[in-house]
Amino acid sequence: MIGKTMVCLMAAALGAGCGRAAENATVPKVETAPGKILIAYYSWSGNTRSAAEQIRKLTGGTIFEIRPVQAYPSDYRACVAQAKRECRDEFKPELATKVADFAKYDVIFVGTPNWWSTMAPSVRSFLAGYDFSGKTVIPFVTHGGGGMADCERDIRKACPGAVFGQGGAFSGNGIRNAGSRLAEWVSSTVKFLP
């Protein structure tokens, strides 16, 4: 009996692992020009902003900060409590600005902190506000130890019709010194047209 139980548990774990592996399979580089790249991000602490700025320097793309109309509390504990509630409820806060001429972008890097294993609610609002059909979305996440978690999966669900490039996850504490790792990831995702 124990042997059958162990086999079933291992099979279930293997099946779950295969699903995640398929999601994270190697993705070919997307070819584009710098003027066709948008780097949209939400950042509470500045870590995701730092990653977005480094991506802008590497790609020459246009940067766009996703900002909710009502900012999150500056107090860490108050922010954590609000974020936990909003992530659980899949809340979409109203955003302060929109991307001008969204249609001109072919490649959209979407940056978020890992909040409770998913994207920040402001990023959920951003994704709901545009049609990503035919566009390439490349998620990037900053985290305090949780890695990508379900962020990429949830971003994929929010962008039906999009093509996805290889996502990247970066430690928030080390993002300001992650230049070479971040540059290697960007060069593995995008090939620039002359």
C-alpha positions as CSV (number, residue, x, y, z in Angstrom):
1,M,0.0,0.0,0.0
2,I,2.8,2.4,0.9
3,G,4.6,1.6,-2.3
4,K,1.5,2.4,-4.5
5,T,1.0,5.7,-2.5
6,M,4.6,6.7,-3.1
7,V,4.4,5.9,-6.8
8,C,1.2,8.0,-7.1
9,L,2.8,10.9,-5.3
10,M,5.9,10.7,-7.4
11,A,3.8,10.6,-10.6
12,A,1.8,13.6,-9.5
13,A,5.0,15.5,-8.7
14,L,6.6,14.6,-12.0
15,G,3.4,15.7,-13.9
16,A,3.4,19.0,-12.1
17,G,7.1,19.5,-12.8
18,C,6.6,18.7,-16.5
19,G,3.9,21.3,-16.7
20,R,6.2,23.9,-15.3
21,A,9.0,22.8,-17.5
22,A,6.8,23.2,-20.6
23,E,6.0,26.8,-19.5
24,N,9.7,27.5,-19.0
25,A,10.9,25.8,-22.2
26,T,13.5,27.6,-24.2
27,V,11.9,30.3,-26.3
28,P,13.5,31.6,-29.5
29,K,14.6,35.2,-29.6
30,V,12.2,37.8,-30.9
31,E,13.5,40.1,-33.6
32,T,12.6,43.8,-33.3
33,A,13.9,47.3,-33.5
34,P,14.4,49.4,-30.3
35,G,11.6,51.8,-31.2
36,K,9.1,48.9,-31.1
37,I,10.0,47.9,-27.5
38,L,8.0,49.0,-24.4
39,I,9.3,48.3,-20.9
40,A,6.2,48.6,-18.6
41,Y,6.7,48.1,-14.9
42,Y,5.3,48.6,-11.4
43,S,7.7,49.1,-8.5
44,W,6.9,49.8,-4.8
45,S,10.4,49.6,-3.4
46,G,12.5,50.7,-6.4
47,N,13.8,47.2,-7.2
48,T,11.6,46.6,-10.3
49,R,12.3,50.2,-11.4
50,S,16.0,49.5,-11.3
51,A,15.5,46.3,-13.4
52,A,13.3,48.3,-15.9
53,E,15.9,51.1,-16.2
54,Q,18.7,48.5,-16.9
55,I,16.5,46.9,-19.6
56,R,15.8,50.3,-21.2
57,K,19.6,51.0,-21.4
58,L,20.2,47.6,-22.9
59,T,17.4,47.7,-25.5
60,G,16.8,51.4,-26.2
61,G,13.1,50.8,-25.6
62,T,10.5,53.2,-24.2
63,I,10.0,53.0,-20.4
64,F,6.5,53.3,-18.8
65,E,5.8,53.3,-15.1
66,I,2.6,51.6,-14.1
67,R,1.1,53.8,-11.4
68,P,-2.1,53.3,-9.5
69,V,-4.3,56.4,-8.9
70,Q,-4.0,55.7,-5.2
71,A,-0.5,54.8,-4.2
72,Y,0.2,51.9,-1.8
73,P,1.1,52.8,1.7
74,S,4.8,53.7,2.3
75,D,4.7,51.7,5.5
76,Y,5.9,48.2,4.7
77,R,3.5,46.3,7.0
78,A,0.5,48.3,5.8
79,C,1.5,47.7,2.2
80,V,2.0,44.0,2.7
81,A,-1.5,43.7,4.3
82,Q,-3.2,45.6,1.5
83,A,-1.2,43.7,-1.2
84,K,-2.1,40.3,0.3
85,R,-5.8,41.2,0.3
86,E,-5.7,42.6,-3.3
87,C,-3.7,39.7,-4.7
88,R,-6.1,37.2,-3.2
89,D,-9.1,39.0,-4.6
90,E,-7.4,39.6,-8.0
91,F,-8.2,43.3,-7.5
92,K,-7.5,45.7,-10.4
93,P,-6.8,49.3,-9.1
94,E,-7.5,52.2,-11.4
95,L,-4.3,53.4,-13.1
96,A,-3.1,57.0,-13.2
97,T,-1.8,57.0,-16.9
98,K,-2.0,55.1,-20.1
99,V,0.6,54.2,-22.7
100,A,0.5,56.6,-25.7
101,D,0.3,54.8,-29.0
102,F,0.4,51.3,-27.5
103,A,-0.2,49.8,-31.0
104,K,3.3,50.8,-32.2
105,Y,5.0,48.4,-29.8
106,D,5.7,44.8,-30.8
107,V,7.6,43.7,-27.7
108,I,6.5,44.5,-24.2
109,F,8.7,43.7,-21.2
110,V,6.3,43.5,-18.2
111,G,7.9,44.0,-14.8
112,T,6.4,43.3,-11.4
113,P,7.5,42.5,-7.9
114,N,6.5,39.0,-6.8
115,W,3.7,39.7,-4.4
116,W,2.2,36.7,-2.8
117,S,3.5,34.5,-5.7
118,T,1.7,36.6,-8.3
119,M,2.0,39.9,-10.1
120,A,1.2,43.2,-8.3
121,P,-2.4,44.3,-8.7
122,S,-1.4,47.4,-10.7
123,V,0.2,45.1,-13.3
124,R,-3.0,43.1,-13.5
125,S,-4.8,46.4,-14.3
126,F,-2.3,47.3,-16.9
127,L,-2.6,43.9,-18.7
128,A,-6.4,44.2,-18.6
129,G,-6.3,47.6,-20.2
130,Y,-4.7,46.7,-23.6
131,D,-5.0,44.2,-26.4
132,F,-1.8,42.1,-26.5
133,S,-2.9,39.9,-29.5
134,G,0.1,39.3,-31.7
135,K,2.5,41.1,-29.4
136,T,5.5,39.5,-27.7
137,V,5.3,39.8,-23.9
138,I,8.5,39.2,-21.8
139,P,7.8,39.1,-18.1
140,F,10.4,40.1,-15.5
141,V,10.1,39.8,-11.8
142,T,12.0,41.0,-8.8
143,H,11.6,39.0,-5.6
144,G,12.8,38.5,-2.1
145,G,13.4,34.8,-2.5
146,G,10.3,33.5,-4.2
147,G,11.6,33.6,-7.7
148,M,9.1,33.7,-10.6
149,A,6.5,31.7,-8.6
150,D,3.2,32.0,-10.5
151,C,3.9,35.4,-11.9
152,E,4.6,34.3,-15.4
153,R,1.7,31.9,-15.5
154,D,-0.7,34.6,-14.3
155,I,0.7,37.1,-16.8
156,R,0.1,34.6,-19.6
157,K,-3.5,34.1,-18.5
158,A,-4.0,37.9,-18.5
159,C,-2.7,38.2,-22.1
160,P,-4.6,35.9,-24.4
161,G,-3.4,36.1,-27.9
162,A,0.1,37.2,-26.9
163,V,3.3,35.4,-27.8
164,F,5.7,35.0,-24.8
165,G,9.4,35.4,-24.6
166,Q,11.5,33.8,-21.9
167,G,10.8,35.4,-18.5
168,G,13.4,36.5,-16.1
169,A,13.4,36.5,-12.2
170,F,15.9,38.6,-10.3
171,S,16.6,39.0,-6.6
172,G,15.4,42.4,-5.4
173,N,18.3,42.8,-3.0
174,G,20.9,42.2,-5.7
175,I,19.1,43.9,-8.7
176,R,21.3,47.0,-8.7
177,N,24.4,44.8,-9.1
178,A,22.8,42.2,-11.5
179,G,23.9,44.1,-14.6
180,S,25.7,41.2,-16.3
181,R,23.1,38.6,-15.4
182,L,20.3,40.9,-16.6
183,A,22.2,41.8,-19.8
184,E,22.7,38.0,-20.5
185,W,19.0,37.4,-20.1
186,V,18.0,40.4,-22.3
187,S,20.4,39.2,-25.1
188,S,18.9,35.7,-24.9
189,T,15.4,37.1,-25.5
190,V,15.7,39.9,-28.1
191,K,17.7,40.2,-31.3
192,F,17.8,43.7,-32.7
193,L,17.1,44.4,-36.4
194,P,19.4,46.7,-38.2
